[in-house]
Amino acid sequence: MPEERTRRPSRPTEKKKSSVGWQLIAVQSISCVVVILIALIFRLIGGSAFSQLRQSFNQSIMSNSILATFAALLDGPGSSGEGSDGGGTAGSTTTGSGSSTSAAEGATTTGESSSTGGTTASTAAAGGSDLAVTERKAFYAPEGATFAPLTISRCAAKPLEAGKVTSYFGYRENPIQGGISFHQALDIAADAGSPIAAMYFGIIREIGENDSYGKYIKIDHGNGIEVLYAHCSEILVQKDAVIRAGETVAKVGSTGDSTGPHLHVEVRVNGVAYDPAYVVPMDEYA
């Protein structure tokens, strides 16, 4: 009799493999839908729960511009306004992870003066609330600040009609206390009493006065962007007021730690200080 051969178990077919792959894709898709539904539920509920969720999500994907675009969907109504003429927020932001050698070195211009009517603005005017440092690091900023480039999708209105930059963002000799410190802002010397304008549509989040900033105002422009003006002689708007791009919010002064009348401009994104030179129309103040 012919010898019977033992049959081997058949191997899984390609069809079964394909089926498993589609099942995996289906599970992942359902998971994404569930996460989106949870986010929408938090948004409808409102309150601190949604704010914390949105902040954590935005911070976790700041380095990924594609995902950041989707995260903008969580920023609520009005986050995609009509431009810098007062129709919406400052728009989306793009932040990099690189460093700027020229910005890191900082600079201070002295020895000249400009006059635009009224009192004369000394180009030596400077001040602000610097970060204390133990050494100058050309390629790195201290904690709370960054040399990474910043791009905002709308052009800023001029904060001042006329002025001259006297102190840049970065390491510098502290004009008040001496020694090396890190300037978190841009100083623009101008005549005392000159009107200060909002660069974008926004909401006045804070108004105050302290020994360092003097009289200051903080404007929320949406998408985590905040601009602070310091050393003002007078604040002309109320807290929680909605303001348009180009609208006057304060006047130039020399209050707080200041060597003369000037505007101190700080630009922060999610609490981190960026170089205002990426936002302020610098050609106007050269």
Salt bridges, closest charged atoms under 4 A:
GLU14 OE2 - LYS17 NZ 3.89
ASP75 OD1 - ARG54 NE 3.87
GLU105 OE1 - ARG136 NH1 3.85
GLU112 OE1 - LYS164 NZ 3.91
ASP130 OD2 - ARG172 NE 2.87
GLU161 OE1 - LYS158 NZ 3.39
ASP187 OD2 - ARG172 NH1 3.57
ASP187 OD1 - HIS183 NE2 3.41
ASP187 OD1 - HIS262 NE2 3.68
ASP187 OD1 - HIS264 ND1 3.39
GLU206 OE1 - LYS218 NZ 3.27
ASP220 OD2 - ARG205 NE 2.98
GLU234 OE1 - LYS251 NZ 3.93
ASP240 OD1 - LYS239 NZ 3.49
GLU266 OE2 - HIS264 NE2 2.94
GLU266 OE1 - ARG268 NE 3.16
GLU284 OE1 - LYS158 NZ 3.74
